[in-house]
Amino acid sequence: MKPFTAANTTFSAGCDIVVTGSNPENADVCNPRGDYFGEAWMIFATNEHGDRRYIDVGMDAEGRAKADAFATVFGVRTSRLGKLPVGFAGWREARPEYGSDAYVEYGAADDIEWERKNEG
Protein backbone atom coordinates (compact mmCIF):
# COMPACT_ATOMS: atom_id res chain seq x y z
CA MET A 1 0.00 0.00 0.00
CA LYS A 2 1.32 3.41 -0.99
CA PRO A 3 1.13 6.31 1.50
CA PHE A 4 -1.81 8.67 1.57
CA THR A 5 -0.98 12.38 1.42
CA ALA A 6 -3.08 15.50 0.98
CA ALA A 7 -1.69 15.90 -2.54
CA ASN A 8 -2.53 12.38 -3.79
CA THR A 9 -5.84 11.61 -2.05
CA THR A 10 -9.40 12.13 -3.28
CA PHE A 11 -12.66 11.49 -1.40
CA SER A 12 -15.93 10.01 -2.63
CA ALA A 13 -19.14 8.55 -1.27
CA GLY A 14 -20.03 4.91 -1.73
CA CYS A 15 -22.24 2.20 -0.33
CA ASP A 16 -22.42 -1.51 0.22
CA ILE A 17 -25.43 -3.79 0.48
CA VAL A 18 -25.66 -5.31 3.97
CA VAL A 19 -28.04 -7.55 5.91
CA THR A 20 -30.14 -5.42 8.26
CA GLY A 21 -32.26 -8.20 9.75
CA SER A 22 -34.01 -11.45 8.97
CA ASN A 23 -37.31 -13.22 9.40
CA PRO A 24 -37.42 -16.98 8.69
CA GLU A 25 -41.11 -16.65 7.73
CA ASN A 26 -40.00 -14.64 4.68
CA ALA A 27 -37.49 -17.27 3.56
CA ASP A 28 -37.64 -18.76 0.08
CA VAL A 29 -35.33 -20.62 -2.30
CA CYS A 30 -33.34 -17.49 -3.22
CA ASN A 31 -33.23 -16.14 0.34
CA PRO A 32 -33.18 -19.18 2.68
CA ARG A 33 -32.79 -17.14 5.90
CA GLY A 34 -35.34 -14.47 5.02
CA ASP A 35 -32.77 -11.68 5.19
CA TYR A 36 -33.64 -8.00 4.79
CA PHE A 37 -31.11 -5.83 2.99
CA GLY A 38 -30.15 -2.18 3.17
CA GLU A 39 -27.44 0.26 2.13
CA ALA A 40 -24.48 1.10 4.37
CA TRP A 41 -23.00 4.44 3.28
CA MET A 42 -19.33 5.32 3.67
CA ILE A 43 -16.67 7.74 2.52
CA PHE A 44 -13.76 6.38 0.50
CA ALA A 45 -10.32 7.97 0.38
CA THR A 46 -8.37 6.89 -2.70
CA ASN A 47 -4.74 7.69 -3.43
CA GLU A 48 -3.28 8.04 -6.92
CA HIS A 49 -2.08 4.41 -6.84
CA GLY A 50 -5.63 3.14 -6.21
CA ASP A 51 -5.28 2.13 -2.57
CA ARG A 52 -8.40 2.93 -0.57
CA ARG A 53 -9.50 3.50 2.99
CA TYR A 54 -13.02 4.13 4.26
CA ILE A 55 -15.06 5.32 7.19
CA ASP A 56 -18.70 4.46 7.83
CA VAL A 57 -21.29 7.24 7.71
CA GLY A 58 -24.55 5.45 8.42
CA MET A 59 -27.49 3.45 7.20
CA ASP A 60 -30.27 5.92 7.83
CA ALA A 61 -32.40 7.53 5.13
CA GLU A 62 -30.00 10.45 4.77
CA GLY A 63 -26.88 8.28 4.58
CA ARG A 64 -26.19 9.11 0.95
CA ALA A 65 -26.58 12.84 1.46
CA LYS A 66 -24.31 12.73 4.52
CA ALA A 67 -21.66 10.70 2.69
CA ASP A 68 -21.73 13.06 -0.33
CA ALA A 69 -21.51 16.14 1.90
CA PHE A 70 -18.66 14.79 4.03
CA ALA A 71 -16.70 13.63 0.97
CA THR A 72 -16.96 17.16 -0.45
CA VAL A 73 -15.93 18.75 2.85
CA PHE A 74 -12.95 16.42 3.23
CA GLY A 75 -11.84 17.18 -0.33
CA VAL A 76 -12.05 20.94 0.18
CA ARG A 77 -10.30 20.75 3.57
CA THR A 78 -7.51 18.62 2.15
CA SER A 79 -6.91 20.90 -0.82
CA ARG A 80 -7.06 24.14 1.20
CA LEU A 81 -5.14 23.08 4.31
CA GLY A 82 -2.92 20.42 2.80
CA LYS A 83 -3.84 17.98 5.57
CA LEU A 84 -5.77 14.72 5.67
CA PRO A 85 -8.85 14.57 7.95
CA VAL A 86 -8.34 14.30 11.68
CA GLY A 87 -8.25 10.64 12.68
CA PHE A 88 -7.46 9.48 9.14
CA ALA A 89 -5.00 6.88 10.44
CA GLY A 90 -8.00 5.11 12.01
CA TRP A 91 -9.86 4.69 8.73
CA ARG A 92 -10.13 1.04 7.66
CA GLU A 93 -8.40 -0.39 4.63
CA ALA A 94 -10.64 -1.21 1.67
CA ARG A 95 -10.11 -3.20 -1.49
CA PRO A 96 -8.14 -1.35 -4.17
CA GLU A 97 -10.07 0.69 -6.71
CA TYR A 98 -11.05 -1.51 -9.65
CA GLY A 99 -8.73 -1.05 -12.63
CA SER A 100 -6.10 0.95 -10.72
CA ASP A 101 -2.41 0.11 -10.45
CA ALA A 102 -3.06 -1.22 -6.94
CA TYR A 103 -5.84 -3.48 -8.23
CA VAL A 104 -3.58 -4.88 -10.95
CA GLU A 105 -0.72 -5.45 -8.49
CA TYR A 106 -2.63 -7.14 -5.66
CA GLY A 107 -6.40 -6.66 -5.85
CA ALA A 108 -7.04 -8.84 -8.90
CA ALA A 109 -5.37 -11.81 -7.20
CA ASP A 110 -8.09 -11.76 -4.51
CA ASP A 111 -10.81 -11.83 -7.18
CA ILE A 112 -9.15 -14.68 -9.06
CA GLU A 113 -8.83 -16.71 -5.84
CA TRP A 114 -12.51 -16.05 -4.95
CA GLU A 115 -13.62 -17.15 -8.44
CA ARG A 116 -11.51 -20.33 -8.18
CA LYS A 117 -13.09 -21.22 -4.80
CA ASN A 118 -16.64 -20.52 -5.99
CA GLU A 119 -16.62 -22.17 -9.40
CA GLY A 120 -19.82 -24.06 -10.01
Secondary structure, 3 states (H helix, E strand, C coil): CCCCCCCCEEEEEEEEEEEEEECHHHCCCCCCCCEEEEEEEEEEEEECCCCEEEEEEECCCCHHHHHHHHHHHHHHHHHHHCCCCCCHHHCEEECCCCCCHHHHHHHHHHHHHHHHHCCC
